[in-house]
Amino acid sequence: MLSALAGLATTVGSVLGVVVRKPGPKFLSMSLGFSAGVMVLVSFVELLQTGVETVGFPAGIAAFFGGMIVMFLIDVSIPHYYKAEKYTGWKKGSPALMKTSLLVALGIGIHNLPEGMAAFAGALQSQNLGIAIAVAIAIHNIPEGLAVSVPVYAATGSRKKAFWWSFLSGVAEPVGAGLGALVLMPFLTPAVLGWVLAAVAGVMVFISFDELIPVAHSYGHEHLSIFGVIIGMAVMALSLWLLG
């Protein structure tokens, strides 16, 4: 359920894409920075630490970098265009535009699979951790929904198609959680969970450094995005402390 809610935050972006058309750059810069801060802090303070404590330092670190390598290979093999909403000069009905918009949706959908696994694995450790990860992923899924809906709307002129393609790209997250359940649950032991949590930390750090922070900077408010990172870390640290 957490993975589904996080994934379907893309629909918020799709609504912005076809109604508001373009949320303010300050909002995007701050929110993406906030999401990155949450994900980085929870990765190092909670996920990686738990993995290292469970399986040992060498194995935990190996799983951490393994998660980063997997995300890197996905990113290289199937690139997605996070800022597709910034493209200009498109014309309705353009075959090239339609192809690009579908590739954007496919790419973001595939990138969402490991994010769904991340929320699932975090919730296995604790419900509060799963909620924190899901919220951070949901925030960064909003501009992904925007990136899908705007080119589809521009190509087809259909708000319905723009919404549904964005919706389908977000559905990949609960699918990822389902795959995680099928793969992990039959073999779940404390050691397996430790490996998975360390790998999830690597996935989330990669997403933060490769996507969230650079894209937050790209909106022209570098200091605001870094402020968002700091606030996100502080809020996550405070919540972990209050929740024990």
BAKESE-380341 format. One record per residue: residue in one letter; x, y, z of N, C-alpha, C in turn. Coordinates in pm, whole numbers, plus 32768, in hexadecimal, padded with zeros to 4 digits. Example, Ala and Ser with C-alpha at 12.3 -4.5 7.8 and 13.67 -1.06 7.14 Angstrom:
2
<vofi 'a',<8527,7DC7,830C>,<84CE,7E3E,830C>,<8528,7EB6,830C>>;
<vofi 's',<8505,7F1F,82C4>,<8557,7F96,82CA>,<850A,8003,8313>>;
This chain:
244
<vofi 'm',<8053,7F88,8000>,<8000,8000,8000>,<8057,807E,8000>>;
<vofi 'l',<80C2,807D,8050>,<811D,80F0,8052>,<815C,8107,7FCA>>;
<vofi 's',<8186,809A,7F8A>,<81C3,80A7,7F05>,<815F,80DD,7EA0>>;
<vofi 'a',<80E2,80B1,7EAA>,<807B,80E2,7E4E>,<8064,8177,7E61>>;
<vofi 'l',<805B,81A3,7EDE>,<8045,8232,7EF8>,<80BA,8285,7EC5>>;
<vofi 'a',<8135,8252,7EDB>,<81AB,829B,7EAD>,<81AD,82A2,7E15>>;
<vofi 'g',<8191,8231,7DD4>,<8194,822D,7D43>,<812A,8284,7D03>>;
<vofi 'l',<80B3,8283,7D3E>,<8045,82CC,7D01>,<804D,8362,7D1A>>;
<vofi 'a',<80B5,838F,7D61>,<80CE,841F,7D6A>,<80EE,8458,7CE0>>;
<vofi 't',<8110,8400,7C81>,<8125,8431,7BF7>,<80A5,8471,7BC1>>;
<vofi 't',<8031,8444,7BF2>,<7FB4,847E,7BC1>,<7FA6,850F,7BED>>;
<vofi 'v',<7FE2,8534,7C5E>,<7FE1,85C0,7C87>,<802C,8614,7C1F>>;
<vofi 'g',<80A0,85E0,7BF5>,<80EC,8625,7B8D>,<80A1,862B,7B09>>;
<vofi 's',<8057,85BF,7AEA>,<800D,85BE,7A6C>,<7F9F,8627,7A6D>>;
<vofi 'v',<7F5C,8637,7ADF>,<7EF4,869E,7AEA>,<7F32,8729,7ADA>>;
<vofi 'l',<7FA5,873F,7B1B>,<7FEB,87BE,7B0A>,<800E,87D5,7A76>>;
<vofi 'g',<8034,8768,7A32>,<8060,8774,79A8>,<7FF1,879C,7949>>;
<vofi 'v',<7F77,876F,7963>,<7F0A,878C,7905>,<7EAE,87FB,7936>>;
<vofi 'v',<7EBA,8824,79B4>,<7E66,8890,79EA>,<7EB9,890D,7A05>>;
<vofi 'v',<7F18,88FD,7A62>,<7F6E,896F,7A84>,<7FD8,8982,7A19>>;
<vofi 'r',<7FFE,8914,79DA>,<8061,890F,7970>,<80F0,891B,79A2>>;
<vofi 'k',<810C,8974,7A01>,<8197,8981,7A2D>,<819F,89BB,7ABA>>;
<vofi 'p',<81B6,8967,7B20>,<81C7,899C,7BA6>,<8245,89F1,7BAD>>;
<vofi 'g',<824A,8A48,7C11>,<82B9,8AA5,7C1C>,<833E,8A5F,7C32>>;
<vofi 'p',<83AB,8A96,7BF9>,<842F,8A5A,7C0A>,<845D,8A58,7C9B>>;
<vofi 'k',<8434,8ABB,7CE9>,<845B,8ABD,7D77>,<841E,8A46,7DC0>>;
<vofi 'f',<839F,8A29,7DA2>,<835C,89B7,7DE0>,<83A3,8934,7DBA>>;
<vofi 'l',<83C0,8923,7D3B>,<8400,88A8,7D0D>,<848C,889A,7D48>>;
<vofi 's',<84D8,8907,7D47>,<8560,8903,7D7B>,<8561,88DF,7E0F>>;
<vofi 'm',<850B,891F,7E5C>,<8505,8906,7EEC>,<84D3,8879,7F0B>>;
<vofi 's',<8469,884D,7EC7>,<842E,87CA,7EE5>,<848A,8758,7EBD>>;
<vofi 'l',<84CE,8765,7E4A>,<852B,86FC,7E22>,<85A3,86F6,7E7F>>;
<vofi 'g',<85D5,876B,7EA9>,<8641,876C,7F0A>,<8617,872D,7F8D>>;
<vofi 'f',<859F,874C,7FBA>,<8569,8711,8035>,<8564,8679,802B>>;
<vofi 's',<8531,8647,7FBB>,<8529,85B7,7FA5>,<85B2,8576,7FA8>>;
<vofi 'a',<8615,85B7,7F69>,<869D,8582,7F69>,<86D5,857D,7FF5>>;
<vofi 'g',<86BD,85E5,8044>,<86EF,85E8,80CD>,<86B6,8577,8121>>;
<vofi 'v',<8634,8560,8113>,<85F3,84F3,815B>,<8630,846D,8135>>;
<vofi 'm',<8641,8457,80B2>,<8670,83D6,8082>,<8702,83BD,80A7>>;
<vofi 'v',<8755,8424,80A0>,<87E3,8412,80C1>,<87F3,83F4,8156>>;
<vofi 'l',<87B0,8443,81AA>,<87C1,842D,823A>,<878D,83A5,8266>>;
<vofi 'v',<8715,837F,8237>,<86DE,82FE,8262>,<8732,828B,822B>>;
<vofi 's',<8773,82A0,81B9>,<87C7,8237,817F>,<8841,821B,81D8>>;
<vofi 'f',<8885,8287,8201>,<8900,8275,824F>,<88E5,8259,82E3>>;
<vofi 'v',<887F,829B,831B>,<8868,8290,83AB>,<881A,8212,83D0>>;
<vofi 'e',<87BE,81EA,8379>,<8766,817B,839C>,<8782,80FE,8347>>;
<vofi 'l',<8776,8108,82C3>,<877D,8091,826E>,<8807,8053,826C>>;
<vofi 'l',<886D,80A1,8247>,<88F5,806B,823F>,<8926,803F,82C8>>;
<vofi 'q',<8908,808D,832E>,<8933,806A,83B5>,<88F8,7FE5,83E1>>;
<vofi 't',<8876,7FD3,83C7>,<8835,7F55,83EB>,<8871,7EE0,839D>>;
<vofi 'g',<888B,7EF6,831D>,<88C6,7E8D,82CB>,<894F,7E65,82FD>>;
<vofi 'v',<89A2,7EC8,831E>,<8A2A,7EAC,8350>,<8A24,7E63,83D5>>;
<vofi 'e',<89CB,7E8E,842D>,<89BE,7E4C,84B0>,<898F,7DBB,84A1>>;
<vofi 't',<8943,7D9F,8439>,<8909,7D19,8428>,<8969,7CB9,83E3>>;
<vofi 'v',<89A8,7CE4,8376>,<89FB,7C89,8326>,<8A90,7CA8,832F>>;
<vofi 'g',<8AB6,7D12,8376>,<8B44,7D35,8381>,<8B69,7DA5,8320>>;
<vofi 'f',<8BD6,7DE9,833F>,<8BFE,7E5D,82F0>,<8C1E,7E3A,825F>>;
<vofi 'p',<8C75,7DD8,8242>,<8C96,7DBD,81B5>,<8C1C,7D98,8161>>;
<vofi 'a',<8BC7,7D3F,8196>,<8B52,7D14,814A>,<8AEE,7D85,813A>>;
<vofi 'g',<8ADA,7DD4,81A4>,<8A7C,7E43,819C>,<8AA8,7EAC,8137>>;
<vofi 'i',<8B29,7ECC,8138>,<8B5D,7F2F,80D8>,<8B56,7EF8,8049>>;
<vofi 'a',<8B71,7E76,803A>,<8B67,7E39,7FB5>,<8AD9,7E41,7F80>>;
<vofi 'a',<8A77,7E27,7FD6>,<89EB,7E30,7FAC>,<89C7,7EC1,7F8B>>;
<vofi 'f',<89FB,7F1F,7FD8>,<89E1,7FAD,7FC1>,<8A10,7FD7,7F36>>;
<vofi 'f',<8A8D,7FB7,7F15>,<8AC1,7FDB,7E91>,<8A80,7F87,7E23>>;
<vofi 'g',<8A56,7F0C,7E46>,<8A0E,7EBC,7DE4>,<898C,7EFE,7DBB>>;
<vofi 'g',<8944,7F38,7E1C>,<88C9,7F80,7DFC>,<88E3,7FF7,7DA2>>;
<vofi 'm',<8950,803E,7DBB>,<8973,80B1,7D67>,<8995,8084,7CD9>>;
<vofi 'i',<89DE,8017,7CCE>,<8A05,7FE5,7C4A>,<898A,7FBA,7BFA>>;
<vofi 'v',<892B,7F77,7C3C>,<88B0,7F4D,7BF7>,<8866,7FC6,7BC0>>;
<vofi 'm',<8858,802F,7C12>,<8813,80A7,7BE3>,<8860,80EB,7B72>>;
<vofi 'f',<88E5,80E9,7B7A>,<8936,8125,7B10>,<8920,80DB,7A8C>>;
<vofi 'l',<891E,8056,7A92>,<890B,8007,7A18>,<8881,801E,79DD>>;
<vofi 'i',<881A,8029,7A33>,<8794,8047,7A02>,<8792,80D0,79C0>>;
<vofi 'd',<87D4,8130,79FF>,<87D6,81B9,79CC>,<881C,81C3,7946>>;
<vofi 'v',<8889,8178,7936>,<88D4,817A,78B8>,<8889,812F,784B>>;
<vofi 's',<884E,80BD,7870>,<880C,8069,780D>,<8788,80A5,77DE>>;
<vofi 'i',<873E,80E1,783B>,<86BA,8115,781B>,<86B1,81A3,7851>>;
<vofi 'p',<86ED,8203,780D>,<86E9,828D,783F>,<865B,82C3,783C>>;
<vofi 'h',<8640,831B,789C>,<85BF,8361,789C>,<85D9,83F5,78A6>>;
<vofi 'y',<857A,8442,7876>,<858D,84D2,786C>,<8539,8516,78D6>>;
<vofi 'y',<857B,8532,7945>,<8536,8566,79BB>,<84F9,85EE,79A0>>;
<vofi 'k',<8539,863F,794C>,<850B,86C7,7935>,<84C3,86D3,78AE>>;
<vofi 'a',<847B,866B,7889>,<8438,866D,7808>,<83D2,86DE,77FF>>;
<vofi 'e',<83A1,870D,7872>,<833E,8777,786E>,<8379,87FB,783D>>;
<vofi 'k',<83FF,8803,7830>,<843D,887F,7806>,<8451,8887,776E>>;
<vofi 'y',<8437,8818,7728>,<844B,881A,7697>,<83E9,887A,7656>>;
<vofi 't',<8414,88C0,75F0>,<83BF,8920,75AD>,<83BF,8903,7516>>;
<vofi 'g',<8368,8945,74D1>,<8364,8939,743F>,<831C,88BD,740E>>;
<vofi 'w',<82CF,8879,7466>,<8287,8802,743C>,<8204,8827,73F6>>;
<vofi 'k',<81DA,87D0,73A0>,<815D,87E6,735B>,<8101,876F,7373>>;
<vofi 'k',<8082,878C,7387>,<8020,8724,739E>,<801F,86C1,7329>>;
<vofi 'g',<801C,863E,734B>,<8017,85D7,72E5>,<809E,85AE,72AE>>;
<vofi 's',<8109,85E9,72DD>,<818F,85C7,72AC>,<81B3,8538,72D2>>;
<vofi 'p',<81D3,84E1,7271>,<81FC,8458,7292>,<8279,8454,72EA>>;
<vofi 'a',<82D8,84AF,72CE>,<8352,84B2,731E>,<8332,84D6,73AE>>;
<vofi 'l',<82D7,8534,73C1>,<82B1,855C,7448>,<826A,84EA,7490>>;
<vofi 'm',<8212,84A4,7449>,<81CA,8435,7488>,<822B,83C8,74B0>>;
<vofi 'k',<828B,83A9,745A>,<82EF,8344,747A>,<8340,836D,74F4>>;
<vofi 't',<8369,83EC,74F8>,<83B7,841D,7569>,<8367,8414,75EA>>;
<vofi 's',<82E8,843C,75E5>,<8296,843B,765F>,<8281,83AE,7694>>;
<vofi 'l',<8271,834C,7639>,<8260,82C1,7665>,<82E2,828A,769F>>;
<vofi 'l',<8352,82B1,7665>,<83D3,8286,769B>,<83EA,82C1,7726>>;
<vofi 'v',<83C2,833E,7739>,<83CC,837B,77BD>,<837A,832B,7822>>;
<vofi 'a',<82FE,830A,77FE>,<82A7,82BE,7858>,<82E3,8235,7877>>;
<vofi 'l',<8317,81F1,7810>,<8353,816D,7823>,<83CF,8177,787C>>;
<vofi 'g',<8424,81D8,785F>,<849F,81E7,78AD>,<8483,8203,793E>>;
<vofi 'i',<8427,8260,795B>,<8406,8280,79E5>,<83C5,8209,7A2A>>;
<vofi 'g',<8370,81C0,79E1>,<8332,814A,7A1C>,<8399,80E3,7A47>>;
<vofi 'i',<83FD,80C9,79F3>,<8464,8068,7A15>,<84B7,809A,7A8B>>;
<vofi 'h',<84D5,811C,7A8D>,<8520,8153,7AFF>,<84CF,814B,7B81>>;
<vofi 'n',<844B,8146,7B77>,<83F8,8140,7BEF>,<83F4,80B5,7C2E>>;
<vofi 'l',<8418,804D,7BE4>,<8416,7FC5,7C1C>,<846B,7FB8,7C9A>>;
<vofi 'p',<84EC,7FDD,7C97>,<853B,7FD0,7D12>,<850E,802E,7D81>>;
<vofi 'e',<84CE,809E,7D5E>,<849A,80F6,7DC5>,<8429,80B2,7E12>>;
<vofi 'g',<83D5,8067,7DCB>,<836C,801B,7E0E>,<83A6,7FB2,7E6B>>;
<vofi 'm',<8412,7F71,7E3F>,<8457,7F11,7E95>,<8491,7F55,7F10>>;
<vofi 'a',<84C0,7FD2,7F00>,<84FB,801C,7F6F>,<8493,8035,7FDC>>;
<vofi 'a',<841D,8064,7FB4>,<83B4,807D,8016>,<8388,7FFB,805A>>;
<vofi 'f',<8381,7F90,800C>,<835C,7F0D,8043>,<83C1,7EDD,80AA>>;
<vofi 'a',<8442,7EE4,8086>,<84AA,7EB5,80E1>,<84B1,7F0A,815F>>;
<vofi 'g',<849E,7F8D,8150>,<849E,7FE4,81C6>,<842C,7FC2,8225>>;
<vofi 'a',<83B6,7FA6,81ED>,<8343,7F84,8240>,<8355,7EFD,8285>>;
<vofi 'l',<83A3,7EA2,8248>,<83C1,7E23,828B>,<8411,7E3B,830A>>;
<vofi 'q',<846C,7E9F,8305>,<84BC,7EC0,837A>,<8465,7F01,83E6>>;
<vofi 's',<8416,7F65,83C0>,<83B7,7FA4,841C>,<8353,7FF4,83CC>>;
<vofi 'q',<82DA,7FFF,8401>,<8271,8048,83B9>,<8297,80DB,83AA>>;
<vofi 'n',<82D1,8116,8413>,<82F6,81A4,840D>,<8360,81BE,83A4>>;
<vofi 'l',<83C1,8163,8398>,<8428,8172,8331>,<83EB,8167,82A6>>;
<vofi 'g',<8390,8109,8294>,<834D,80FA,8213>,<8300,8177,81EE>>;
<vofi 'i',<82BD,81B4,824E>,<8272,822F,8234>,<82D1,829F,820B>>;
<vofi 'a',<8342,82AD,8252>,<83A2,8317,8233>,<83D8,8308,81A6>>;
<vofi 'i',<83FB,828E,817F>,<842F,8277,80F8>,<83C3,8292,8090>>;
<vofi 'a',<8349,8264,80AC>,<82DC,8278,804D>,<82BF,830D,8037>>;
<vofi 'v',<82C3,835C,80A3>,<82AB,83EC,8096>,<8317,842D,8041>>;
<vofi 'a',<8395,840A,805B>,<8403,8444,800D>,<83F7,8420,7F79>>;
<vofi 'i',<83D7,83A2,7F5D>,<83C7,8377,7ED1>,<834F,83BD,7E91>>;
<vofi 'a',<82E4,83CD,7EDD>,<826D,840F,7EA7>,<828C,849E,7E7D>>;
<vofi 'i',<82DA,84E6,7ECD>,<82FD,8571,7EAC>,<8346,8576,7E27>>;
<vofi 'h',<83A6,851C,7E15>,<83F4,8524,7D99>,<83AA,84E7,7D22>>;
<vofi 'n',<833B,84A0,7D3D>,<82EB,846D,7CCE>,<8291,84D7,7C90>>;
<vofi 'i',<8279,8544,7CD7>,<8222,85AD,7CA0>,<825B,85E7,7C1F>>;
<vofi 'p',<82DA,8614,7C1C>,<830F,8646,7B9E>,<8321,85D9,7B35>>;
<vofi 'e',<832D,8559,7B5F>,<8331,84EE,7AFC>,<82AA,84E3,7AB5>>;
<vofi 'g',<823E,84F0,7B01>,<81BA,84F0,7AC3>,<81AA,8564,7A62>>;
<vofi 'l',<81E1,85D6,7A88>,<81E0,864B,7A30>,<822E,862E,79B0>>;
<vofi 'a',<82A1,85EA,79C0>,<82F6,85CC,794C>,<82B2,856F,78EA>>;
<vofi 'v',<8258,8518,791B>,<820F,84BE,78C2>,<8197,8504,7883>>;
<vofi 's',<814A,854C,78D4>,<80CA,857F,78A4>,<80D7,85EF,783E>>;
<vofi 'v',<813A,8648,7850>,<8143,86BC,77F7>,<815F,8694,7766>>;
<vofi 'p',<81C5,863F,7749>,<81DA,8619,76BD>,<8168,85C8,7682>>;
<vofi 'v',<8127,8572,76D2>,<80B4,8527,769E>,<8042,8586,767C>>;
<vofi 'y',<8029,85E6,76D3>,<7FBF,8649,76B9>,<7FDF,869D,763F>>;
<vofi 'a',<8061,86C2,7633>,<808A,8712,75C0>,<807B,86C3,753D>>;
<vofi 'a',<8094,8640,7543>,<808F,85ED,74CA>,<8001,85CB,74A1>>;
<vofi 't',<7FA9,85B6,7503>,<7F23,8583,74E5>,<7EB5,85E9,74FA>>;
<vofi 'g',<7ECF,864E,754D>,<7E65,86AC,7570>,<7DFD,8670,75CC>>;
<vofi 's',<7E18,85F8,7601>,<7DB9,85B2,7658>,<7DE8,85B4,76E9>>;
<vofi 'r',<7D9A,85F5,773F>,<7DBA,85F4,77CE>,<7DAC,8567,7808>>;
<vofi 'k',<7D4B,851C,77D4>,<7D34,8494,7806>,<7DAE,843C,77EC>>;
<vofi 'k',<7DE4,8440,7771>,<7E59,83EF,7750>,<7ED2,841A,77A1>>;
<vofi 'a',<7EE2,849D,77B3>,<7F52,84D0,7801>,<7F4A,849C,7890>>;
<vofi 'f',<7ED2,849E,78CA>,<7EBF,846E,7953>,<7EDB,83D9,795E>>;
<vofi 'w',<7EA5,838A,7901>,<7EB1,82F9,790C>,<7F3F,82C8,78F3>>;
<vofi 'w',<7F89,8307,7899>,<8014,82DF,7886>,<8067,82FE,7903>>;
<vofi 's',<804C,8370,7940>,<8091,8392,79BB>,<806C,8331,7A2B>>;
<vofi 'f',<7FEC,830E,7A30>,<7FBC,82AE,7A93>,<8002,8227,7A83>>;
<vofi 'l',<800D,81F8,7A07>,<804C,8176,79EE>,<80E0,8175,7A13>>;
<vofi 's',<8125,81E5,79FE>,<81B2,81EA,7A26>,<81C1,81DF,7ABD>>;
<vofi 'g',<815F,8213,7B08>,<8164,8208,7B9A>,<813E,817E,7BCD>>;
<vofi 'v',<80EA,8136,7B80>,<80C0,80AF,7BA9>,<8139,8051,7BB4>>;
<vofi 'a',<81A8,8074,7B71>,<821F,8020,7B78>,<8251,8011,7C07>>;
<vofi 'e',<8235,8071,7C5F>,<8268,8067,7CE8>,<8225,7FF8,7D38>>;
<vofi 'p',<819E,7FF0,7D3E>,<8165,7F7C,7D82>,<8187,7EF8,7D3D>>;
<vofi 'v',<819C,7EFA,7CB9>,<81CC,7E81,7C75>,<8256,7E5A,7CAB>>;
<vofi 'g',<82AD,7EBF,7CBD>,<8331,7EA3,7CF8>,<8326,7E6A,7D84>>;
<vofi 'a',<82C8,7EA0,7DD3>,<82B2,7E6B,7E59>,<8281,7DDB,7E54>>;
<vofi 'g',<8228,7DBF,7DF4>,<81F8,7D36,7DE4>,<8266,7CD6,7DBE>>;
<vofi 'l',<82BE,7D01,7D63>,<8331,7CAE,7D3E>,<838C,7C97,7DB6>>;
<vofi 'g',<839F,7D02,7E04>,<83F0,7CF4,7E7D>,<83B5,7C8F,7EDD>>;
<vofi 'a',<832F,7C93,7EEC>,<82EE,7C33,7F45>,<82FE,7BA5,7F13>>;
<vofi 'l',<82EB,7B90,7E8F>,<82F8,7B0A,7E57>,<8385,7AD3,7E66>>;
<vofi 'v',<83E9,7B2A,7E55>,<8474,7AFE,7E5A>,<84A4,7AEF,7EEA>>;
<vofi 'l',<847E,7B4E,7F40>,<84B9,7B53,7FC6>,<8470,7AFC,802C>>;
<vofi 'm',<83EA,7B03,802C>,<83A0,7AC6,809A>,<83BC,7A32,80AF>>;
<vofi 'p',<83C9,79E1,8044>,<83E3,7953,805C>,<846C,7938,809D>>;
<vofi 'f',<84CA,7995,808D>,<8552,797E,80BE>,<857A,79E3,812A>>;
<vofi 'l',<8517,7A2A,8162>,<8538,7A9A,81BA>,<8572,7A6A,823E>>;
<vofi 't',<85EB,7A95,825A>,<862E,7A80,82D9>,<8668,7B07,8302>>;
<vofi 'p',<8693,7B18,8380>,<86D3,7B97,83A6>,<8749,7BBB,834D>>;
<vofi 'a',<8799,7B56,8323>,<880C,7B71,82CD>,<87E0,7BA3,8243>>;
<vofi 'v',<877B,7B60,8209>,<8749,7B8A,8186>,<8713,7C18,818D>>;
<vofi 'l',<86C8,7C36,81F5>,<8691,7CBD,8205>,<8701,7D23,8215>>;
<vofi 'g',<876D,7CFD,825E>,<87DE,7D57,826C>,<881F,7D77,81E6>>;
<vofi 'w',<8832,7D11,8194>,<8868,7D27,810D>,<880E,7D84,80BC>>;
<vofi 'v',<878B,7D69,80C1>,<872D,7DB7,8071>,<872A,7E49,809F>>;
<vofi 'l',<8729,7E60,8120>,<8724,7EEA,8152>,<87A1,7F37,8129>>;
<vofi 'a',<8816,7EF7,8130>,<8892,7F3A,8105>,<888E,7F59,806F>>;
<vofi 'a',<8859,7EFA,8020>,<884E,7F11,7F90>,<87EA,7F81,7F71>>;
<vofi 'v',<877C,7F85,7FBB>,<8719,7FEF,7FA9>,<8756,8077,7FC8>>;
<vofi 'a',<87AC,807B,802E>,<87F3,80F8,804D>,<8843,8127,7FD5>>;
<vofi 'g',<8887,80CB,7F92>,<88D4,80ED,7F1B>,<887B,8121,7EAC>>;
<vofi 'v',<8807,80E1,7E99>,<87A8,810D,7E32>,<877B,819C,7E4E>>;
<vofi 'm',<8758,81B8,7ECB>,<8721,823C,7EEC>,<878C,82A9,7EE6>>;
<vofi 'v',<8806,8289,7F0E>,<8872,82EC,7F04>,<888E,830B,7E71>>;
<vofi 'f',<888E,82A4,7E1D>,<88A4,82BB,7D8E>,<8837,8315,7D54>>;
<vofi 'i',<87B9,82F8,7D73>,<874A,8349,7D41>,<875A,83DA,7D6E>>;
<vofi 's',<8782,83ED,7DEB>,<8792,8474,7E20>,<8800,84C0,7DD9>>;
<vofi 'f',<8875,8480,7DC8>,<88E8,84C4,7D8D>,<88DE,84D0,7CF6>>;
<vofi 'd',<88A2,846D,7CB6>,<889D,846B,7C23>,<8826,84BA,7BEC>>;
<vofi 'e',<87B7,84BC,7C36>,<873E,84FA,7C02>,<8711,8572,7C54>>;
<vofi 'l',<86F6,855B,7CD3>,<86AF,85C1,7D1F>,<86FD,8642,7D2F>>;
<vofi 'i',<8779,8639,7D5E>,<87C7,86B3,7D76>,<87E9,86FA,7CF4>>;
<vofi 'p',<881B,86B3,7C8C>,<8836,86FA,7C0D>,<87BA,873C,7BD2>>;
<vofi 'v',<8747,86F5,7BD6>,<86CE,872F,7B9D>,<869E,87A5,7BF1>>;
<vofi 'a',<86AB,8799,7C76>,<8687,880A,7CCD>,<86DB,8885,7CAB>>;
<vofi 'h',<875C,8870,7C91>,<87B4,88DF,7C6A>,<878D,8919,7BE3>>;
<vofi 's',<8759,88C5,7B8A>,<8740,88F1,7B02>,<86D2,895A,7AF9>>;
<vofi 'y',<8683,8969,7B61>,<8618,89CB,7B5D>,<8648,8A58,7B82>>;
<vofi 'g',<86CC,8A66,7B95>,<8706,8AEB,7BA5>,<8704,8B22,7C31>>;
<vofi 'h',<86EC,8ACB,7C94>,<86EA,8AF8,7D1F>,<8741,8A9A,7D72>>;
<vofi 'e',<87C5,8A9F,7D57>,<8821,8A40,7D95>,<881E,8A47,7E2D>>;
<vofi 'h',<8820,8AC2,7E63>,<8822,8ACF,7EF5>,<879F,8A9E,7F32>>;
<vofi 'l',<8731,8AB5,7EED>,<86B1,8A86,7F20>,<86AB,89EF,7F20>>;
<vofi 's',<86E4,89AF,7EB9>,<86E3,891D,7EB3>,<8738,88E1,7F23>>;
<vofi 'i',<87AC,891F,7F3E>,<8801,88EE,7FAC>,<87BD,8904,8032>>;
<vofi 'f',<8778,8975,803E>,<872A,898E,80B8>,<86C0,8921,80C8>>;
<vofi 'g',<8683,88F8,8059>,<8622,888B,805E>,<8662,8809,808C>>;
<vofi 'v',<86DD,87ED,805C>,<8726,8775,8088>,<873B,8778,811F>>;
<vofi 'i',<8768,87EA,8152>,<8784,87F7,81E2>,<8704,87E6,8233>>;
<vofi 'i',<8697,8827,8206>,<8618,881B,824E>,<85E6,878B,824A>>;
<vofi 'g',<85F4,874A,81D6>,<85CA,86BF,81CC>,<8616,8664,822B>>;
<vofi 'm',<869A,8679,8234>,<86EA,862B,8291>,<86C0,8645,8322>>;
<vofi 'a',<86A9,86C5,8341>,<8684,86E9,83CA>,<85FD,86AC,83F1>>;
<vofi 'v',<859C,86B5,8395>,<8518,867D,83B1>,<8520,85E6,83C1>>;
<vofi 'm',<856F,85A3,836B>,<857C,8513,8375>,<85C1,84EB,83F6>>;
<vofi 'a',<862B,8535,841C>,<8672,8517,8499>,<8616,8529,8511>>;
<vofi 'l',<85C8,8595,850F>,<856C,85AF,857E>,<8502,8542,8586>>;
<vofi 's',<84CD,8518,8514>,<8466,84B2,8515>,<849C,842C,8546>>;
<vofi 'l',<8515,8408,851C>,<8552,838B,854C>,<8568,838E,85E3>>;
<vofi 'w',<8591,8402,8614>,<85A8,840F,86A4>,<8524,8406,86F2>>;
<vofi 'l',<84BD,844E,86C1>,<843D,844E,8708>,<83F8,83C7,8703>>;
<vofi 'l',<840C,8380,8691>,<83CC,82FF,8681>,<841E,828C,86BD>>;
<vofi 'g',<8494,82AE,86EF>,<84E8,8249,8730>,<852E,81F0,86CD>>;
